[in-house]
Every structure is written in structure tokens, then in C-alpha cells.
Amino acid sequence: MVRTQKQKEDGQAIIYIAAAVPGLLFGLGIAYLRMRRRARAEGKRFYLALVRDGVPVPEARKLADMYCSSISLTGMIRGMRPFTS
């Protein structure tokens, strides 16, 4: 079977995309971990500010946990909506 020029170009595009995916996933993973670390640090600051301003410790802990857990990969994936036109 003879391949047309368009089929060759499509095949090359797929190869380029497949080669780029691992690098993109690695970069996104690093960015996500960095974001989680920052959220955890900000959650601690938020907790300390709540306690300093007189919020009871159990409630402050709950609020800080909610703040930190808002950046969850599974939550982000579950919250994805299908693309519609």
C-alpha cells in the first residue's frame, strides 16, 4: 500500500506528540507538587492566623485542612467537565 504525503505527515505529527508527552507530564507533575507544598505552607500560616485571632483550635484546624485539601489531584480530575462545543 502506498502512503500519501498527508498520511506521512499525520504519522510524523503523532510521533512528535508521543515524544513530547513524557516531558509535559513530568513538568506538570513537578508544578503540581510545588503547588501542593505552597498550599501546605499557606495552610499552616492560615491556621496560625486563625488561632491568633481567637478561633478555637478544632475549628481552625478544620478550616486549615479544608484550605489545604482544596488542591487535590483526584478532586481536580473528578471536577473536570467533558468538553462540549
Secondary structure, DSSP 8 states (H G I E B T S, - for coil): ----HHHHHHHHHHHHHHHHHHHHHHHHHHHHHHHHHHHHHHHHHHHHHHHHTT--HHHHHHHHHHHHHTS-HHHHHHT------
